[in-house]
């Protein structure tokens, strides 16, 4: 499941009927994202940025990122897209 900090705004996303993703596409996106995030985590600049974000903004984007990415489901993507189509704006998502 997910939690999203959202706020309402005007609807500029159109119909939610087109907001779908196949399980195969989601699996491919998650695999690509895990590869990219793992590569980024190895960079010293990223490590410094993540530490700064954690302590200055209170947002931990490192701990459990693999489980968070793997926890994304077709239904959670649909829910986020539906919320956005209804006028919500996502500030951040916690998986």
Wavefront OBJ file of the C-alpha trace (Angstrom):
o trace
v 0.000 0.000 0.000
v 1.019 3.608 -0.278
v 0.447 6.926 1.348
v 0.564 10.081 -0.709
v 0.647 13.607 0.631
v -1.646 15.353 -1.818
v -3.429 18.632 -2.234
v -6.294 19.455 -4.558
v -5.935 21.629 -7.634
v -7.695 21.969 -10.961
v -8.194 18.823 -13.041
v -5.765 18.918 -15.929
v -5.205 15.188 -16.400
v -8.429 14.222 -18.174
v -10.151 10.857 -17.839
v -8.818 8.173 -15.499
v -9.970 5.449 -17.901
v -6.666 5.687 -19.770
v -4.663 5.498 -16.520
v -3.743 1.833 -16.666
v -0.536 -0.173 -16.674
v -0.016 -3.842 -17.372
v 1.660 -6.069 -14.805
v 4.431 -6.831 -17.322
v 5.090 -3.144 -17.961
v 5.117 -2.406 -14.225
v 7.609 -5.222 -13.630
v 9.875 -3.837 -16.363
v 9.668 -0.295 -14.938
v 10.428 -1.533 -11.418
v 13.448 -3.541 -12.637
v 14.787 -0.520 -14.519
v 14.187 1.764 -11.541
v 15.941 -0.619 -9.139
v 18.945 -0.754 -11.468
v 19.053 3.037 -11.774
v 18.608 3.713 -8.062
v 21.267 1.147 -7.148
v 23.706 2.813 -9.538
v 22.855 6.251 -8.140
v 23.290 5.060 -4.552
v 26.897 4.159 -5.342
v 27.754 7.753 -6.279
v 29.287 9.880 -3.485
v 27.239 12.928 -4.554
v 24.022 10.973 -4.153
v 25.022 9.738 -0.721
v 25.696 13.308 0.432
v 22.405 14.560 -1.087
v 20.451 11.756 0.601
v 22.010 12.464 3.989
v 21.253 16.176 3.622
v 17.654 15.428 2.631
v 17.207 13.108 5.580
v 18.515 15.523 8.179
v 17.376 18.855 6.743
v 13.951 17.833 5.426
v 13.260 14.702 7.465
v 12.766 12.571 4.338
v 14.520 9.202 4.308
v 14.793 8.155 0.662
v 17.382 5.446 1.317
v 16.090 3.031 3.954
v 13.944 0.338 2.393
v 13.934 1.776 -1.120
v 14.134 -1.689 -2.691
v 11.137 -2.947 -0.718
v 9.264 0.265 -1.526
v 9.871 -0.111 -5.264
v 9.013 -3.807 -5.170
v 5.848 -2.977 -3.199
v 4.362 -0.866 -5.983
v 1.348 -2.637 -7.473
v -0.827 -2.042 -10.492
v -3.597 -0.996 -8.096
v -1.380 1.519 -6.272
v -0.331 3.064 -9.601
v -3.985 3.293 -10.653
v -4.871 4.928 -7.316
v -2.129 7.542 -7.648
v -3.079 8.289 -11.252
v -6.747 8.503 -10.288
v -5.920 10.945 -7.484
v -3.886 13.064 -9.897
v -6.668 12.973 -12.491
v -9.058 14.180 -9.798
v -6.927 17.246 -9.208
v -4.548 16.106 -6.487
v -0.912 17.105 -6.551
v 1.649 14.681 -5.134
v 4.290 16.200 -2.936
v 5.845 12.858 -2.052
v 4.849 9.200 -1.853
v 5.767 6.799 0.952
v 5.527 3.130 0.113
l 1 2 3 4 5 6 7 8 9 10 11 12 13 14 15 16 17 18 19 20 21 22 23 24 25 26 27 28 29 30 31 32 33 34 35 36 37 38 39 40 41 42 43 44 45 46 47 48 49 50 51 52 53 54 55 56 57 58 59 60 61 62 63 64 65 66 67 68 69 70 71 72 73 74 75 76 77 78 79 80 81 82 83 84 85 86 87 88 89 90 91 92 93 94 95
